[in-house]
């Protein structure tokens, strides 16, 4: 693994981890009223496309970061649809 890949994995880890507090807060409070359905829908689509791109170019940091980000963002999108306020 080279320095560029390590940098990519570090950057992807930090930006992905940023979603974790929101997922936990939304899950604990059972409220997603302050989350934007449109924003998370578009965000999930964009992250999905980045994931496909990463797979095509075989870029491990892009694949790893976007796979985990897609799972976390999709969880928030699910909560938004499930926890009707």
PDB file of N, CA, C and O in Angstrom:
ATOM      1  N   UNK A   1       0.860  -1.172   0.000  1.00  0.00           N
ATOM      2  CA  UNK A   1       0.000   0.000   0.000  1.00  0.00           C
ATOM      3  C   UNK A   1       0.909   1.239   0.000  1.00  0.00           C
ATOM      4  O   UNK A   1       1.843   1.330   0.797  1.00  0.00           O
ATOM      5  N   UNK A   2       0.633   2.172  -0.884  1.00  0.00           N
ATOM      6  CA  UNK A   2       1.479   3.349  -0.982  1.00  0.00           C
ATOM      7  C   UNK A   2       0.919   4.527  -0.178  1.00  0.00           C
ATOM      8  O   UNK A   2      -0.181   4.452   0.371  1.00  0.00           O
ATOM      9  N   UNK A   3       1.680   5.594  -0.120  1.00  0.00           N
ATOM     10  CA  UNK A   3       1.314   6.773   0.672  1.00  0.00           C
ATOM     11  C   UNK A   3       0.012   7.400   0.189  1.00  0.00           C
ATOM     12  O   UNK A   3      -0.787   7.865   1.001  1.00  0.00           O
ATOM     13  N   UNK A   4      -0.207   7.418  -1.106  1.00  0.00           N
ATOM     14  CA  UNK A   4      -1.440   8.009  -1.652  1.00  0.00           C
ATOM     15  C   UNK A   4      -2.654   7.195  -1.209  1.00  0.00           C
ATOM     16  O   UNK A   4      -3.682   7.769  -0.850  1.00  0.00           O
ATOM     17  N   UNK A   5      -2.548   5.875  -1.229  1.00  0.00           N
ATOM     18  CA  UNK A   5      -3.660   5.038  -0.771  1.00  0.00           C
ATOM     19  C   UNK A   5      -3.909   5.223   0.725  1.00  0.00           C
ATOM     20  O   UNK A   5      -5.061   5.262   1.159  1.00  0.00           O
ATOM     21  N   UNK A   6      -2.859   5.335   1.502  1.00  0.00           N
ATOM     22  CA  UNK A   6      -3.002   5.559   2.946  1.00  0.00           C
ATOM     23  C   UNK A   6      -3.692   6.900   3.197  1.00  0.00           C
ATOM     24  O   UNK A   6      -4.565   7.002   4.059  1.00  0.00           O
ATOM     25  N   UNK A   7      -3.300   7.921   2.446  1.00  0.00           N
ATOM     26  CA  UNK A   7      -3.948   9.233   2.555  1.00  0.00           C
ATOM     27  C   UNK A   7      -5.428   9.130   2.187  1.00  0.00           C
ATOM     28  O   UNK A   7      -6.283   9.696   2.868  1.00  0.00           O
ATOM     29  N   UNK A   8      -5.723   8.411   1.116  1.00  0.00           N
ATOM     30  CA  UNK A   8      -7.115   8.220   0.698  1.00  0.00           C
ATOM     31  C   UNK A   8      -7.932   7.476   1.739  1.00  0.00           C
ATOM     32  O   UNK A   8      -9.075   7.842   2.014  1.00  0.00           O
ATOM     33  N   UNK A   9      -7.355   6.437   2.316  1.00  0.00           N
ATOM     34  CA  UNK A   9      -8.063   5.684   3.360  1.00  0.00           C
ATOM     35  C   UNK A   9      -8.286   6.537   4.608  1.00  0.00           C
ATOM     36  O   UNK A   9      -9.346   6.459   5.229  1.00  0.00           O
ATOM     37  N   UNK A  10      -7.298   7.350   4.978  1.00  0.00           N
ATOM     38  CA  UNK A  10      -7.452   8.235   6.142  1.00  0.00           C
ATOM     39  C   UNK A  10      -8.541   9.262   5.893  1.00  0.00           C
ATOM     40  O   UNK A  10      -9.397   9.483   6.749  1.00  0.00           O
ATOM     41  N   UNK A  11      -8.514   9.892   4.726  1.00  0.00           N
ATOM     42  CA  UNK A  11      -9.531  10.895   4.391  1.00  0.00           C
ATOM     43  C   UNK A  11     -10.915  10.262   4.337  1.00  0.00           C
ATOM     44  O   UNK A  11     -11.875  10.812   4.878  1.00  0.00           O
ATOM     45  N   UNK A  12     -11.019   9.116   3.690  1.00  0.00           N
ATOM     46  CA  UNK A  12     -12.305   8.419   3.605  1.00  0.00           C
ATOM     47  C   UNK A  12     -12.814   7.986   4.963  1.00  0.00           C
ATOM     48  O   UNK A  12     -14.015   8.049   5.226  1.00  0.00           O
ATOM     49  N   UNK A  13     -11.914   7.547   5.827  1.00  0.00           N
ATOM     50  CA  UNK A  13     -12.311   7.120   7.176  1.00  0.00           C
ATOM     51  C   UNK A  13     -12.887   8.287   7.976  1.00  0.00           C
ATOM     52  O   UNK A  13     -13.908   8.145   8.650  1.00  0.00           O
ATOM     53  N   UNK A  14     -12.231   9.427   7.895  1.00  0.00           N
ATOM     54  CA  UNK A  14     -12.698  10.592   8.661  1.00  0.00           C
ATOM     55  C   UNK A  14     -14.033  11.123   8.146  1.00  0.00           C
ATOM     56  O   UNK A  14     -14.930  11.414   8.938  1.00  0.00           O
ATOM     57  N   UNK A  15     -14.172  11.253   6.821  1.00  0.00           N
ATOM     58  CA  UNK A  15     -15.437  11.779   6.294  1.00  0.00           C
ATOM     59  C   UNK A  15     -16.577  10.781   6.489  1.00  0.00           C
ATOM     60  O   UNK A  15     -17.727  11.177   6.675  1.00  0.00           O
ATOM     61  N   UNK A  16     -16.260   9.504   6.447  1.00  0.00           N
ATOM     62  CA  UNK A  16     -17.283   8.487   6.697  1.00  0.00           C
ATOM     63  C   UNK A  16     -17.679   8.460   8.165  1.00  0.00           C
ATOM     64  O   UNK A  16     -18.864   8.386   8.492  1.00  0.00           O
ATOM     65  N   UNK A  17     -16.693   8.519   9.045  1.00  0.00           N
ATOM     66  CA  UNK A  17     -16.966   8.493  10.487  1.00  0.00           C
ATOM     67  C   UNK A  17     -17.806   9.685  10.928  1.00  0.00           C
ATOM     68  O   UNK A  17     -18.476   9.621  11.959  1.00  0.00           O
ATOM     69  N   UNK A  18     -17.777  10.760  10.166  1.00  0.00           N
ATOM     70  CA  UNK A  18     -18.569  11.941  10.512  1.00  0.00           C
ATOM     71  C   UNK A  18     -20.066  11.637  10.534  1.00  0.00           C
ATOM     72  O   UNK A  18     -20.821  12.344  11.200  1.00  0.00           O
ATOM     73  N   UNK A  19     -20.508  10.607   9.824  1.00  0.00           N
ATOM     74  CA  UNK A  19     -21.928  10.252   9.803  1.00  0.00           C
ATOM     75  C   UNK A  19     -22.356   9.466  11.037  1.00  0.00           C
ATOM     76  O   UNK A  19     -23.535   9.466  11.392  1.00  0.00           O
ATOM     77  N   UNK A  20     -21.423   8.804  11.685  1.00  0.00           N
ATOM     78  CA  UNK A  20     -21.760   7.929  12.804  1.00  0.00           C
ATOM     79  C   UNK A  20     -22.495   8.636  13.943  1.00  0.00           C
ATOM     80  O   UNK A  20     -23.491   8.095  14.422  1.00  0.00           O
ATOM     81  N   UNK A  21     -22.063   9.809  14.402  1.00  0.00           N
ATOM     82  CA  UNK A  21     -22.811  10.475  15.476  1.00  0.00           C
ATOM     83  C   UNK A  21     -24.266  10.792  15.087  1.00  0.00           C
ATOM     84  O   UNK A  21     -25.166  10.705  15.923  1.00  0.00           O
ATOM     85  N   UNK A  22     -24.490  11.155  13.825  1.00  0.00           N
ATOM     86  CA  UNK A  22     -25.855  11.458  13.392  1.00  0.00           C
ATOM     87  C   UNK A  22     -26.708  10.201  13.348  1.00  0.00           C
ATOM     88  O   UNK A  22     -27.878  10.230  13.732  1.00  0.00           O
ATOM     89  N   UNK A  23     -26.135   9.105  12.885  1.00  0.00           N
ATOM     90  CA  UNK A  23     -26.871   7.839  12.854  1.00  0.00           C
ATOM     91  C   UNK A  23     -27.251   7.431  14.276  1.00  0.00           C
ATOM     92  O   UNK A  23     -28.399   7.066  14.530  1.00  0.00           O
ATOM     93  N   UNK A  24     -26.297   7.491  15.197  1.00  0.00           N
ATOM     94  CA  UNK A  24     -26.573   7.109  16.586  1.00  0.00           C
ATOM     95  C   UNK A  24     -27.603   8.028  17.229  1.00  0.00           C
ATOM     96  O   UNK A  24     -28.502   7.556  17.925  1.00  0.00           O
ATOM     97  N   UNK A  25     -27.483   9.327  17.004  1.00  0.00           N
ATOM     98  CA  UNK A  25     -28.436  10.280  17.585  1.00  0.00           C
ATOM     99  C   UNK A  25     -29.847  10.044  17.050  1.00  0.00           C
ATOM    100  O   UNK A  25     -30.816  10.063  17.809  1.00  0.00           O
ATOM    101  N   UNK A  26     -29.954   9.823  15.744  1.00  0.00           N
ATOM    102  CA  UNK A  26     -31.269   9.600  15.131  1.00  0.00           C
ATOM    103  C   UNK A  26     -31.870   8.291  15.619  1.00  0.00           C
ATOM    104  O   UNK A  26     -33.072   8.216  15.872  1.00  0.00           O
ATOM    105  N   UNK A  27     -31.052   7.269  15.753  1.00  0.00           N
ATOM    106  CA  UNK A  27     -31.533   5.977  16.221  1.00  0.00           C
ATOM    107  C   UNK A  27     -32.003   6.071  17.673  1.00  0.00           C
ATOM    108  O   UNK A  27     -33.063   5.547  18.017  1.00  0.00           O
ATOM    109  N   UNK A  28     -31.223   6.735  18.523  1.00  0.00           N
ATOM    110  CA  UNK A  28     -31.589   6.848  19.934  1.00  0.00           C
ATOM    111  C   UNK A  28     -32.833   7.704  20.139  1.00  0.00           C
ATOM    112  O   UNK A  28     -33.690   7.372  20.958  1.00  0.00           O
ATOM    113  N   UNK A  29     -32.933   8.794  19.404  1.00  0.00           N
ATOM    114  CA  UNK A  29     -34.066   9.712  19.588  1.00  0.00           C
ATOM    115  C   UNK A  29     -35.311   9.257  18.832  1.00  0.00           C
ATOM    116  O   UNK A  29     -36.416   9.721  19.115  1.00  0.00           O
ATOM    117  N   UNK A  30     -35.134   8.353  17.875  1.00  0.00           N
ATOM    118  CA  UNK A  30     -36.231   7.896  17.023  1.00  0.00           C
ATOM    119  C   UNK A  30     -36.910   9.080  16.324  1.00  0.00           C
ATOM    120  O   UNK A  30     -38.120   9.077  16.098  1.00  0.00           O
ATOM    121  N   UNK A  31     -36.111  10.076  15.993  1.00  0.00           N
ATOM    122  CA  UNK A  31     -36.623  11.256  15.306  1.00  0.00           C
ATOM    123  C   UNK A  31     -35.655  11.659  14.196  1.00  0.00           C
ATOM    124  O   UNK A  31     -34.450  11.784  14.413  1.00  0.00           O
ATOM    125  N   UNK A  32     -36.209  11.856  13.011  1.00  0.00           N
ATOM    126  CA  UNK A  32     -35.410  12.287  11.871  1.00  0.00           C
ATOM    127  C   UNK A  32     -36.014  13.541  11.248  1.00  0.00           C
ATOM    128  O   UNK A  32     -35.786  13.836  10.075  1.00  0.00           O
ATOM    129  N   UNK A  33     -36.783  14.271  12.044  1.00  0.00           N
ATOM    130  CA  UNK A  33     -37.505  15.420  11.494  1.00  0.00           C
ATOM    131  C   UNK A  33     -36.587  16.509  10.951  1.00  0.00           C
ATOM    132  O   UNK A  33     -36.976  17.250  10.048  1.00  0.00           O
ATOM    133  N   UNK A  34     -35.381  16.615  11.487  1.00  0.00           N
ATOM    134  CA  UNK A  34     -34.463  17.657  11.030  1.00  0.00           C
ATOM    135  C   UNK A  34     -33.589  17.222   9.855  1.00  0.00           C
ATOM    136  O   UNK A  34     -32.777  18.007   9.366  1.00  0.00           O
ATOM    137  N   UNK A  35     -33.746  15.996   9.403  1.00  0.00           N
ATOM    138  CA  UNK A  35     -32.979  15.516   8.257  1.00  0.00           C
ATOM    139  C   UNK A  35     -33.750  15.796   6.973  1.00  0.00           C
ATOM    140  O   UNK A  35     -34.968  15.623   6.925  1.00  0.00           O
ATOM    141  N   UNK A  36     -33.057  16.218   5.957  1.00  0.00           N
ATOM    142  CA  UNK A  36     -33.674  16.519   4.670  1.00  0.00           C
ATOM    143  C   UNK A  36     -33.767  15.256   3.820  1.00  0.00           C
ATOM    144  O   UNK A  36     -32.752  14.638   3.496  1.00  0.00           O
ATOM    145  N   UNK A  37     -34.991  14.880   3.464  1.00  0.00           N
ATOM    146  CA  UNK A  37     -35.211  13.701   2.629  1.00  0.00           C
ATOM    147  C   UNK A  37     -34.552  13.895   1.264  1.00  0.00           C
ATOM    148  O   UNK A  37     -33.898  12.984   0.756  1.00  0.00           O
ATOM    149  N   UNK A  38     -34.718  15.060   0.676  1.00  0.00           N
ATOM    150  CA  UNK A  38     -34.130  15.338  -0.636  1.00  0.00           C
ATOM    151  C   UNK A  38     -32.616  15.268  -0.606  1.00  0.00           C
ATOM    152  O   UNK A  38     -31.998  14.676  -1.491  1.00  0.00           O
ATOM    153  N   UNK A  39     -32.016  15.872   0.409  1.00  0.00           N
ATOM    154  CA  UNK A  39     -30.560  15.882   0.508  1.00  0.00           C
ATOM    155  C   UNK A  39     -30.013  14.475   0.672  1.00  0.00           C
ATOM    156  O   UNK A  39     -29.057  14.108  -0.011  1.00  0.00           O
ATOM    157  N   UNK A  40     -30.591  13.680   1.557  1.00  0.00           N
ATOM    158  CA  UNK A  40     -30.074  12.337   1.777  1.00  0.00           C
ATOM    159  C   UNK A  40     -30.358  11.414   0.600  1.00  0.00           C
ATOM    160  O   UNK A  40     -29.582  10.493   0.345  1.00  0.00           O
ATOM    161  N   UNK A  41     -31.441  11.638  -0.116  1.00  0.00           N
ATOM    162  CA  UNK A  41     -31.720  10.855  -1.328  1.00  0.00           C
ATOM    163  C   UNK A  41     -30.659  11.127  -2.385  1.00  0.00           C
ATOM    164  O   UNK A  41     -30.086  10.198  -2.954  1.00  0.00           O
ATOM    165  N   UNK A  42     -30.401  12.405  -2.644  1.00  0.00           N
ATOM    166  CA  UNK A  42     -29.380  12.771  -3.624  1.00  0.00           C
ATOM    167  C   UNK A  42     -27.985  12.340  -3.171  1.00  0.00           C
ATOM    168  O   UNK A  42     -27.178  11.877  -3.977  1.00  0.00           O
ATOM    169  N   UNK A  43     -27.713  12.495  -1.891  1.00  0.00           N
ATOM    170  CA  UNK A  43     -26.408  12.114  -1.359  1.00  0.00           C
ATOM    171  C   UNK A  43     -26.172  10.619  -1.536  1.00  0.00           C
ATOM    172  O   UNK A  43     -25.096  10.208  -1.970  1.00  0.00           O
ATOM    173  N   UNK A  44     -27.173   9.803  -1.203  1.00  0.00           N
ATOM    174  CA  UNK A  44     -27.037   8.348  -1.356  1.00  0.00           C
ATOM    175  C   UNK A  44     -26.808   7.972  -2.815  1.00  0.00           C
ATOM    176  O   UNK A  44     -25.998   7.094  -3.111  1.00  0.00           O
ATOM    177  N   UNK A  45     -27.512   8.627  -3.719  1.00  0.00           N
ATOM    178  CA  UNK A  45     -27.309   8.356  -5.145  1.00  0.00           C
ATOM    179  C   UNK A  45     -25.886   8.729  -5.558  1.00  0.00           C
ATOM    180  O   UNK A  45     -25.226   7.965  -6.262  1.00  0.00           O
ATOM    181  N   UNK A  46     -25.415   9.885  -5.131  1.00  0.00           N
ATOM    182  CA  UNK A  46     -24.057  10.310  -5.454  1.00  0.00           C
ATOM    183  C   UNK A  46     -23.006   9.371  -4.895  1.00  0.00           C
ATOM    184  O   UNK A  46     -22.044   9.034  -5.586  1.00  0.00           O
ATOM    185  N   UNK A  47     -23.177   8.946  -3.657  1.00  0.00           N
ATOM    186  CA  UNK A  47     -22.220   8.020  -3.036  1.00  0.00           C
ATOM    187  C   UNK A  47     -22.252   6.673  -3.754  1.00  0.00           C
ATOM    188  O   UNK A  47     -21.210   6.044  -3.941  1.00  0.00           O
ATOM    189  N   UNK A  48     -23.434   6.230  -4.155  1.00  0.00           N
ATOM    190  CA  UNK A  48     -23.554   4.987  -4.912  1.00  0.00           C
ATOM    191  C   UNK A  48     -22.773   5.084  -6.224  1.00  0.00           C
ATOM    192  O   UNK A  48     -22.073   4.145  -6.605  1.00  0.00           O
ATOM    193  N   UNK A  49     -22.894   6.214  -6.907  1.00  0.00           N
ATOM    194  CA  UNK A  49     -22.164   6.405  -8.160  1.00  0.00           C
ATOM    195  C   UNK A  49     -20.655   6.448  -7.925  1.00  0.00           C
ATOM    196  O   UNK A  49     -19.895   5.920  -8.736  1.00  0.00           O
ATOM    197  N   UNK A  50     -20.206   7.071  -6.824  1.00  0.00           N
ATOM    198  CA  UNK A  50     -18.785   7.066  -6.475  1.00  0.00           C
ATOM    199  C   UNK A  50     -18.312   5.637  -6.207  1.00  0.00           C
ATOM    200  O   UNK A  50     -17.201   5.263  -6.582  1.00  0.00           O
ATOM    201  N   UNK A  51     -19.162   4.846  -5.559  1.00  0.00           N
ATOM    202  CA  UNK A  51     -18.819   3.455  -5.292  1.00  0.00           C
ATOM    203  C   UNK A  51     -18.634   2.688  -6.601  1.00  0.00           C
ATOM    204  O   UNK A  51     -17.666   1.942  -6.752  1.00  0.00           O
ATOM    205  N   UNK A  52     -19.550   2.866  -7.539  1.00  0.00           N
ATOM    206  CA  UNK A  52     -19.441   2.220  -8.850  1.00  0.00           C
ATOM    207  C   UNK A  52     -18.161   2.669  -9.549  1.00  0.00           C
ATOM    208  O   UNK A  52     -17.440   1.854 -10.123  1.00  0.00           O
ATOM    209  N   UNK A  53     -17.887   3.966  -9.496  1.00  0.00           N
ATOM    210  CA  UNK A  53     -16.653   4.502 -10.077  1.00  0.00           C
ATOM    211  C   UNK A  53     -15.427   3.832  -9.453  1.00  0.00           C
ATOM    212  O   UNK A  53     -14.521   3.400 -10.166  1.00  0.00           O
ATOM    213  N   UNK A  54     -15.401   3.747  -8.138  1.00  0.00           N
ATOM    214  CA  UNK A  54     -14.272   3.121  -7.445  1.00  0.00           C
ATOM    215  C   UNK A  54     -14.070   1.677  -7.865  1.00  0.00           C
ATOM    216  O   UNK A  54     -12.941   1.212  -8.023  1.00  0.00           O
ATOM    217  N   UNK A  55     -15.186   0.972  -8.044  1.00  0.00           N
ATOM    218  CA  UNK A  55     -15.108  -0.422  -8.490  1.00  0.00           C
ATOM    219  C   UNK A  55     -14.529  -0.493  -9.906  1.00  0.00           C
ATOM    220  O   UNK A  55     -13.672  -1.328 -10.194  1.00  0.00           O
ATOM    221  N   UNK A  56     -15.003   0.383 -10.774  1.00  0.00           N
ATOM    222  CA  UNK A  56     -14.529   0.380 -12.167  1.00  0.00           C
ATOM    223  C   UNK A  56     -13.032   0.659 -12.249  1.00  0.00           C
ATOM    224  O   UNK A  56     -12.312  -0.011 -12.989  1.00  0.00           O
ATOM    225  N   UNK A  57     -12.558   1.657 -11.481  1.00  0.00           N
ATOM    226  CA  UNK A  57     -11.131   2.013 -11.551  1.00  0.00           C
ATOM    227  C   UNK A  57     -10.286   1.225 -10.540  1.00  0.00           C
ATOM    228  O   UNK A  57      -9.072   1.410 -10.449  1.00  0.00           O
ATOM    229  N   UNK A  58     -10.950   0.349  -9.788  1.00  0.00           N
ATOM    230  CA  UNK A  58     -10.268  -0.512  -8.808  1.00  0.00           C
ATOM    231  C   UNK A  58      -9.464   0.299  -7.783  1.00  0.00           C
ATOM    232  O   UNK A  58      -8.294   0.018  -7.527  1.00  0.00           O
ATOM    233  N   UNK A  59     -10.110   1.295  -7.213  1.00  0.00           N
ATOM    234  CA  UNK A  59      -9.473   2.172  -6.223  1.00  0.00           C
ATOM    235  C   UNK A  59     -10.015   1.813  -4.840  1.00  0.00           C
ATOM    236  O   UNK A  59     -11.134   2.180  -4.483  1.00  0.00           O
ATOM    237  N   UNK A  60      -9.199   1.090  -4.069  1.00  0.00           N
ATOM    238  CA  UNK A  60      -9.625   0.569  -2.768  1.00  0.00           C
ATOM    239  C   UNK A  60     -10.105   1.674  -1.813  1.00  0.00           C
ATOM    240  O   UNK A  60     -11.161   1.508  -1.203  1.00  0.00           O
ATOM    241  N   UNK A  61      -9.380   2.791  -1.654  1.00  0.00           N
ATOM    242  CA  UNK A  61      -9.878   3.838  -0.749  1.00  0.00           C
ATOM    243  C   UNK A  61     -11.249   4.383  -1.166  1.00  0.00           C
ATOM    244  O   UNK A  61     -12.099   4.630  -0.311  1.00  0.00           O
ATOM    245  N   UNK A  62     -11.467   4.571  -2.457  1.00  0.00           N
ATOM    246  CA  UNK A  62     -12.759   5.071  -2.938  1.00  0.00           C
ATOM    247  C   UNK A  62     -13.852   4.036  -2.678  1.00  0.00           C
ATOM    248  O   UNK A  62     -14.952   4.383  -2.248  1.00  0.00           O
ATOM    249  N   UNK A  63     -13.552   2.789  -2.935  1.00  0.00           N
ATOM    250  CA  UNK A  63     -14.534   1.722  -2.705  1.00  0.00           C
ATOM    251  C   UNK A  63     -14.875   1.622  -1.219  1.00  0.00           C
ATOM    252  O   UNK A  63     -16.049   1.626  -0.848  1.00  0.00           O
ATOM    253  N   UNK A  64     -13.859   1.532  -0.377  1.00  0.00           N
ATOM    254  CA  UNK A  64     -14.084   1.344   1.061  1.00  0.00           C
ATOM    255  C   UNK A  64     -14.846   2.512   1.675  1.00  0.00           C
ATOM    256  O   UNK A  64     -15.825   2.310   2.393  1.00  0.00           O
ATOM    257  N   UNK A  65     -14.399   3.724   1.395  1.00  0.00           N
ATOM    258  CA  UNK A  65     -15.039   4.893   1.991  1.00  0.00           C
ATOM    259  C   UNK A  65     -16.486   5.020   1.533  1.00  0.00           C
ATOM    260  O   UNK A  65     -17.372   5.299   2.342  1.00  0.00           O
ATOM    261  N   UNK A  66     -16.727   4.820   0.254  1.00  0.00           N
ATOM    262  CA  UNK A  66     -18.084   5.009  -0.251  1.00  0.00           C
ATOM    263  C   UNK A  66     -19.014   3.862   0.104  1.00  0.00           C
ATOM    264  O   UNK A  66     -20.222   4.066   0.221  1.00  0.00           O
ATOM    265  N   UNK A  67     -18.482   2.666   0.277  1.00  0.00           N
ATOM    266  CA  UNK A  67     -19.318   1.548   0.713  1.00  0.00           C
ATOM    267  C   UNK A  67     -19.844   1.799   2.126  1.00  0.00           C
ATOM    268  O   UNK A  67     -21.036   1.645   2.390  1.00  0.00           O
ATOM    269  N   UNK A  68     -18.948   2.183   3.024  1.00  0.00           N
ATOM    270  CA  UNK A  68     -19.362   2.438   4.412  1.00  0.00           C
ATOM    271  C   UNK A  68     -20.232   3.689   4.488  1.00  0.00           C
ATOM    272  O   UNK A  68     -21.231   3.703   5.208  1.00  0.00           O
ATOM    273  N   UNK A  69     -19.863   4.742   3.752  1.00  0.00           N
ATOM    274  CA  UNK A  69     -20.675   5.961   3.735  1.00  0.00           C
ATOM    275  C   UNK A  69     -22.071   5.667   3.219  1.00  0.00           C
ATOM    276  O   UNK A  69     -23.050   6.175   3.766  1.00  0.00           O
ATOM    277  N   UNK A  70     -22.182   4.858   2.176  1.00  0.00           N
ATOM    278  CA  UNK A  70     -23.492   4.508   1.628  1.00  0.00           C
ATOM    279  C   UNK A  70     -24.327   3.761   2.662  1.00  0.00           C
ATOM    280  O   UNK A  70     -25.533   3.987   2.767  1.00  0.00           O
ATOM    281  N   UNK A  71     -23.702   2.883   3.417  1.00  0.00           N
ATOM    282  CA  UNK A  71     -24.442   2.155   4.457  1.00  0.00           C
ATOM    283  C   UNK A  71     -24.961   3.128   5.532  1.00  0.00           C
ATOM    284  O   UNK A  71     -26.119   3.044   5.942  1.00  0.00           O
ATOM    285  N   UNK A  72     -24.103   4.040   5.979  1.00  0.00           N
ATOM    286  CA  UNK A  72     -24.517   4.986   7.025  1.00  0.00           C
ATOM    287  C   UNK A  72     -25.562   5.974   6.511  1.00  0.00           C
ATOM    288  O   UNK A  72     -26.557   6.231   7.189  1.00  0.00           O
ATOM    289  N   UNK A  73     -25.343   6.525   5.326  1.00  0.00           N
ATOM    290  CA  UNK A  73     -26.295   7.489   4.768  1.00  0.00           C
ATOM    291  C   UNK A  73     -27.620   6.811   4.442  1.00  0.00           C
ATOM    292  O   UNK A  73     -28.681   7.410   4.618  1.00  0.00           O
ATOM    293  N   UNK A  74     -27.568   5.581   3.974  1.00  0.00           N
ATOM    294  CA  UNK A  74     -28.802   4.833   3.698  1.00  0.00           C
ATOM    295  C   UNK A  74     -29.559   4.538   4.987  1.00  0.00           C
ATOM    296  O   UNK A  74     -30.790   4.529   5.002  1.00  0.00           O
ATOM    297  N   UNK A  75     -28.825   4.298   6.062  1.00  0.00           N
ATOM    298  CA  UNK A  75     -29.465   4.104   7.363  1.00  0.00           C
ATOM    299  C   UNK A  75     -30.216   5.366   7.772  1.00  0.00           C
ATOM    300  O   UNK A  75     -31.347   5.291   8.252  1.00  0.00           O
ATOM    301  N   UNK A  76     -29.590   6.525   7.582  1.00  0.00           N
ATOM    302  CA  UNK A  76     -30.275   7.782   7.905  1.00  0.00           C
ATOM    303  C   UNK A  76     -31.486   7.989   7.001  1.00  0.00           C
ATOM    304  O   UNK A  76     -32.528   8.460   7.459  1.00  0.00           O
ATOM    305  N   UNK A  77     -31.360   7.645   5.735  1.00  0.00           N
ATOM    306  CA  UNK A  77     -32.494   7.757   4.817  1.00  0.00           C
ATOM    307  C   UNK A  77     -33.621   6.826   5.261  1.00  0.00           C
ATOM    308  O   UNK A  77     -34.790   7.211   5.231  1.00  0.00           O
ATOM    309  N   UNK A  78     -33.278   5.615   5.669  1.00  0.00           N
ATOM    310  CA  UNK A  78     -34.272   4.672   6.194  1.00  0.00           C
ATOM    311  C   UNK A  78     -34.956   5.247   7.434  1.00  0.00           C
ATOM    312  O   UNK A  78     -36.180   5.193   7.554  1.00  0.00           O
ATOM    313  N   UNK A  79     -34.163   5.796   8.355  1.00  0.00           N
ATOM    314  CA  UNK A  79     -34.735   6.405   9.556  1.00  0.00           C
ATOM    315  C   UNK A  79     -35.675   7.550   9.195  1.00  0.00           C
ATOM    316  O   UNK A  79     -36.732   7.703   9.807  1.00  0.00           O
ATOM    317  N   UNK A  80     -35.296   8.351   8.210  1.00  0.00           N
ATOM    318  CA  UNK A  80     -36.139   9.474   7.792  1.00  0.00           C
ATOM    319  C   UNK A  80     -37.495   8.963   7.314  1.00  0.00           C
ATOM    320  O   UNK A  80     -38.529   9.558   7.616  1.00  0.00           O
ATOM    321  N   UNK A  81     -37.489   7.873   6.580  1.00  0.00           N
ATOM    322  CA  UNK A  81     -38.744   7.303   6.085  1.00  0.00           C
ATOM    323  C   UNK A  81     -39.506   6.540   7.167  1.00  0.00           C
ATOM    324  O   UNK A  81     -40.736   6.485   7.137  1.00  0.00           O
ATOM    325  N   UNK A  82     -38.796   5.964   8.104  1.00  0.00           N
ATOM    326  CA  UNK A  82     -39.421   5.130   9.133  1.00  0.00           C
ATOM    327  C   UNK A  82     -39.965   5.950  10.300  1.00  0.00           C
ATOM    328  O   UNK A  82     -41.078   5.698  10.761  1.00  0.00           O
ATOM    329  N   UNK A  83     -39.205   6.919  10.780  1.00  0.00           N
ATOM    330  CA  UNK A  83     -39.587   7.688  11.953  1.00  0.00           C
ATOM    331  C   UNK A  83     -40.382   8.916  11.512  1.00  0.00           C
ATOM    332  O   UNK A  83     -39.860  10.031  11.501  1.00  0.00           O
ATOM    333  N   UNK A  84     -41.608   8.709  11.162  1.00  0.00           N
ATOM    334  CA  UNK A  84     -42.469   9.821  10.765  1.00  0.00           C
ATOM    335  C   UNK A  84     -42.807  10.664  11.966  1.00  0.00           C
ATOM    336  O   UNK A  84     -43.339  10.159  12.955  1.00  0.00           O
ATOM    337  N   UNK A  85     -42.497  11.977  11.890  1.00  0.00           N
ATOM    338  CA  UNK A  85     -42.764  12.883  13.021  1.00  0.00           C
ATOM    339  C   UNK A  85     -44.072  13.608  12.817  1.00  0.00           C
ATOM    340  O   UNK A  85     -44.469  14.413  13.660  1.00  0.00           O
TER     341      UNK A  85
END
